Amino acid sequence: MGAPVGNQNAKTGREWREALRRAMAHKAGGDYRDTLLLIATSVVDKALEGEKDAWQEIANREDGKPAQPIGGADDLPPIALTRIEEVIVDPADRGSEGVQAAS
């Protein structure tokens, strides 16, 4: 299911990414990749020192994040699909609500 009409979340994400890149470029004297390399080096150094979050970041980037279960709270079972309904729409036959379901 896509985002609702008018949703601006993707635009906001791009703006944030661009702001980060500008800040990193400013720190490195023009190329954000130089700062990105320093950050990546720092993460590797932390992982070698034994920091679990750094290990996890590297693993997530290399292997991908683990699949997330679909459900509510951790102590509740996953949400189950209980019914699938098929609706046949005849454009020539508009009922009181505009759509009639086949039984």
PyRosetta script that sets phi, psi and omega in degrees:
from pyrosetta import init, pose_from_sequence

init()
pose = pose_from_sequence("MGAPVGNQNAKTGREWREALRRAMAHKAGGDYRDTLLLIATSVVDKALEGEKDAWQEIANREDGKPAQPIGGADDLPPIALTRIEEVIVDPADRGSEGVQAAS")
pose.set_psi(1, 131.2)
pose.set_omega(1, -179.1)
pose.set_phi(2, -82.3)
pose.set_psi(2, 175.0)
pose.set_omega(2, 178.7)
pose.set_phi(3, -73.8)
pose.set_psi(3, 155.5)
pose.set_omega(3, 178.3)
pose.set_phi(4, -62.9)
pose.set_psi(4, 155.7)
pose.set_omega(4, 177.9)
pose.set_phi(5, -58.4)
pose.set_psi(5, 133.8)
pose.set_omega(5, 178.6)
pose.set_phi(6, 91.1)
pose.set_psi(6, -1.9)
pose.set_omega(6, -179.2)
pose.set_phi(7, -64.7)
pose.set_psi(7, 131.0)
pose.set_omega(7, -177.2)
pose.set_phi(8, -111.6)
pose.set_psi(8, 13.9)
pose.set_omega(8, -175.8)
pose.set_phi(9, -61.3)
pose.set_psi(9, -40.9)
pose.set_omega(9, -179.3)
pose.set_phi(10, -63.4)
pose.set_psi(10, -40.0)
pose.set_omega(10, 179.1)
pose.set_phi(11, -63.2)
pose.set_psi(11, -43.1)
pose.set_omega(11, 179.4)
pose.set_phi(12, -62.0)
pose.set_psi(12, -41.6)
pose.set_omega(12, 178.2)
pose.set_phi(13, -61.2)
pose.set_psi(13, -42.3)
pose.set_omega(13, 178.6)
pose.set_phi(14, -65.3)
pose.set_psi(14, -39.7)
pose.set_omega(14, 179.6)
pose.set_phi(15, -62.9)
pose.set_psi(15, -41.6)
pose.set_omega(15, 179.7)
pose.set_phi(16, -64.8)
pose.set_psi(16, -44.3)
pose.set_omega(16, 178.8)
pose.set_phi(17, -59.6)
pose.set_psi(17, -43.5)
pose.set_omega(17, -180.0)
pose.set_phi(18, -66.4)
pose.set_psi(18, -38.0)
pose.set_omega(18, 177.4)
pose.set_phi(19, -64.1)
pose.set_psi(19, -41.4)
pose.set_omega(19, 177.2)
pose.set_phi(20, -62.4)
pose.set_psi(20, -43.2)
pose.set_omega(20, -180.0)
pose.set_phi(21, -64.3)
pose.set_psi(21, -39.4)
pose.set_omega(21, 177.5)
pose.set_phi(22, -63.6)
pose.set_psi(22, -42.1)
pose.set_omega(22, 180.0)
pose.set_phi(23, -65.2)
pose.set_psi(23, -41.9)
pose.set_omega(23, 179.1)
pose.set_phi(24, -66.8)
pose.set_psi(24, -37.7)
pose.set_omega(24, 177.5)
pose.set_phi(25, -64.9)
pose.set_psi(25, -39.5)
pose.set_omega(25, 178.2)
pose.set_phi(26, -61.0)
pose.set_psi(26, -42.6)
pose.set_omega(26, 179.5)
pose.set_phi(27, -65.9)
pose.set_psi(27, -32.9)
pose.set_omega(27, -174.3)
pose.set_phi(28, -97.0)
pose.set_psi(28, 2.1)
pose.set_omega(28, 178.6)
pose.set_phi(29, 80.6)
pose.set_psi(29, 25.1)
pose.set_omega(29, 172.9)
pose.set_phi(30, 135.6)
pose.set_psi(30, -33.5)
pose.set_omega(30, -177.5)
pose.set_phi(31, -117.7)
pose.set_psi(31, 114.3)
pose.set_omega(31, -177.3)
pose.set_phi(32, -62.0)
pose.set_psi(32, -24.9)
pose.set_omega(32, -178.2)
pose.set_phi(33, -64.9)
pose.set_psi(33, -28.3)
pose.set_omega(33, 177.1)
pose.set_phi(34, -65.5)
pose.set_psi(34, -42.5)
pose.set_omega(34, 177.2)
pose.set_phi(35, -68.7)
pose.set_psi(35, -38.9)
pose.set_omega(35, 178.0)
pose.set_phi(36, -60.5)
pose.set_psi(36, -38.7)
pose.set_omega(36, 177.0)
pose.set_phi(37, -64.7)
pose.set_psi(37, -39.2)
pose.set_omega(37, 177.5)
pose.set_phi(38, -64.1)
pose.set_psi(38, -40.2)
pose.set_omega(38, 178.6)
pose.set_phi(39, -65.6)
pose.set_psi(39, -45.2)
pose.set_omega(39, 179.1)
pose.set_phi(40, -61.8)
pose.set_psi(40, -40.3)
pose.set_omega(40, 177.9)
pose.set_phi(41, -62.8)
pose.set_psi(41, -40.1)
pose.set_omega(41, 178.3)
pose.set_phi(42, -63.6)
pose.set_psi(42, -40.6)
pose.set_omega(42, 178.4)
pose.set_phi(43, -63.7)
pose.set_psi(43, -43.0)
pose.set_omega(43, 178.5)
pose.set_phi(44, -63.3)
pose.set_psi(44, -43.5)
pose.set_omega(44, 178.2)
pose.set_phi(45, -59.2)
pose.set_psi(45, -44.3)
pose.set_omega(45, 179.3)
pose.set_phi(46, -63.4)
pose.set_psi(46, -40.3)
pose.set_omega(46, 178.7)
pose.set_phi(47, -62.8)
pose.set_psi(47, -41.0)
pose.set_omega(47, 178.8)
pose.set_phi(48, -67.6)
pose.set_psi(48, -25.3)
pose.set_omega(48, 175.8)
pose.set_phi(49, -79.7)
pose.set_psi(49, -9.0)
pose.set_omega(49, 176.7)
pose.set_phi(50, 103.2)
pose.set_psi(50, 10.8)
pose.set_omega(50, -179.1)
pose.set_phi(51, -76.6)
pose.set_psi(51, 119.4)
pose.set_omega(51, -174.7)
pose.set_phi(52, -60.8)
pose.set_psi(52, -41.3)
pose.set_omega(52, -179.3)
pose.set_phi(53, -61.0)
pose.set_psi(53, -36.2)
pose.set_omega(53, 178.4)
pose.set_phi(54, -68.8)
pose.set_psi(54, -40.8)
pose.set_omega(54, 176.0)
pose.set_phi(55, -57.4)
pose.set_psi(55, -47.3)
pose.set_omega(55, -176.0)
pose.set_phi(56, -64.0)
pose.set_psi(56, -41.0)
pose.set_omega(56, 179.0)
pose.set_phi(57, -61.6)
pose.set_psi(57, -44.7)
pose.set_omega(57, 179.6)
pose.set_phi(58, -64.4)
pose.set_psi(58, -45.3)
pose.set_omega(58, 179.8)
pose.set_phi(59, -62.2)
pose.set_psi(59, -42.2)
pose.set_omega(59, 179.8)
pose.set_phi(60, -63.4)
pose.set_psi(60, -37.0)
pose.set_omega(60, -179.8)
pose.set_phi(61, -74.7)
pose.set_psi(61, -35.5)
pose.set_omega(61, -178.1)
pose.set_phi(62, -81.2)
pose.set_psi(62, -45.4)
pose.set_omega(62, -173.2)
pose.set_phi(63, -105.1)
pose.set_psi(63, -11.2)
pose.set_omega(63, -174.7)
pose.set_phi(64, 90.8)
pose.set_psi(64, 155.3)
pose.set_omega(64, 179.6)
pose.set_phi(65, -70.8)
pose.set_psi(65, 147.9)
pose.set_omega(65, 175.7)
pose.set_phi(66, -63.9)
pose.set_psi(66, 150.3)
pose.set_omega(66, 179.5)
pose.set_phi(67, -62.6)
pose.set_psi(67, 138.3)
pose.set_omega(67, 179.4)
pose.set_phi(68, -97.7)
pose.set_psi(68, 129.8)
pose.set_omega(68, 178.2)
pose.set_phi(69, -68.9)
pose.set_psi(69, 147.7)
pose.set_omega(69, 176.3)
pose.set_phi(70, -91.3)
pose.set_psi(70, 122.6)
pose.set_omega(70, -179.5)
pose.set_phi(71, 172.5)
pose.set_psi(71, -173.2)
pose.set_omega(71, -179.8)
pose.set_phi(72, -89.5)
pose.set_psi(72, -127.6)
pose.set_omega(72, -180.0)
pose.set_phi(73, -68.1)
pose.set_psi(73, 159.0)
pose.set_omega(73, -177.9)
pose.set_phi(74, -59.8)
pose.set_psi(74, -29.7)
pose.set_omega(74, -177.1)
pose.set_phi(75, -88.8)
pose.set_psi(75, 0.3)
pose.set_omega(75, 178.6)
pose.set_phi(76, -104.6)
pose.set_psi(76, 153.5)
pose.set_omega(76, 177.5)
pose.set_phi(77, -69.0)
pose.set_psi(77, 159.3)
pose.set_omega(77, 178.3)
pose.set_phi(78, -61.3)
pose.set_psi(78, 153.8)
pose.set_omega(78, 177.3)
pose.set_phi(79, -69.8)
pose.set_psi(79, 128.7)
pose.set_omega(79, -177.3)
pose.set_phi(80, -104.6)
pose.set_psi(80, 142.6)
pose.set_omega(80, 173.5)
pose.set_phi(81, -76.5)
pose.set_psi(81, 123.7)
pose.set_omega(81, -174.0)
pose.set_phi(82, -106.1)
pose.set_psi(82, -20.3)
pose.set_omega(82, -176.9)
pose.set_phi(83, -158.0)
pose.set_psi(83, 140.8)
pose.set_omega(83, 172.3)
pose.set_phi(84, -118.0)
pose.set_psi(84, 130.6)
pose.set_omega(84, -177.7)
pose.set_phi(85, -122.3)
pose.set_psi(85, 133.5)
pose.set_omega(85, 177.8)
pose.set_phi(86, -104.6)
pose.set_psi(86, 131.9)
pose.set_omega(86, -179.2)
pose.set_phi(87, -120.5)
pose.set_psi(87, 127.2)
pose.set_omega(87, 177.6)
pose.set_phi(88, -101.0)
pose.set_psi(88, 127.5)
pose.set_omega(88, -176.6)
pose.set_phi(89, -113.5)
pose.set_psi(89, 126.1)
pose.set_omega(89, 174.9)
pose.set_phi(90, -108.0)
pose.set_psi(90, 110.6)
pose.set_omega(90, -175.7)
pose.set_phi(91, -62.4)
pose.set_psi(91, -24.1)
pose.set_omega(91, -179.5)
pose.set_phi(92, -78.8)
pose.set_psi(92, -21.1)
pose.set_omega(92, -176.9)
pose.set_phi(93, -110.3)
pose.set_psi(93, 95.6)
pose.set_omega(93, 179.4)
pose.set_phi(94, -101.3)
pose.set_psi(94, 110.8)
pose.set_omega(94, 178.6)
pose.set_phi(95, -76.4)
pose.set_psi(95, -164.0)
pose.set_omega(95, -177.7)
pose.set_phi(96, -65.0)
pose.set_psi(96, -29.2)
pose.set_omega(96, 179.2)
pose.set_phi(97, -105.0)
pose.set_psi(97, -1.5)
pose.set_omega(97, 178.3)
pose.set_phi(98, 93.0)
pose.set_psi(98, -16.3)
pose.set_omega(98, -179.1)
pose.set_phi(99, -139.7)
pose.set_psi(99, 136.2)
pose.set_omega(99, 176.6)
pose.set_phi(100, -119.9)
pose.set_psi(100, 136.5)
pose.set_omega(100, -179.2)
pose.set_phi(101, -90.1)
pose.set_psi(101, 142.3)
pose.set_omega(101, 174.5)
pose.set_phi(102, -78.7)
pose.set_psi(102, 143.0)
pose.set_omega(102, -179.2)
pose.set_phi(103, -106.3)
pose.dump_pdb("model.pdb")
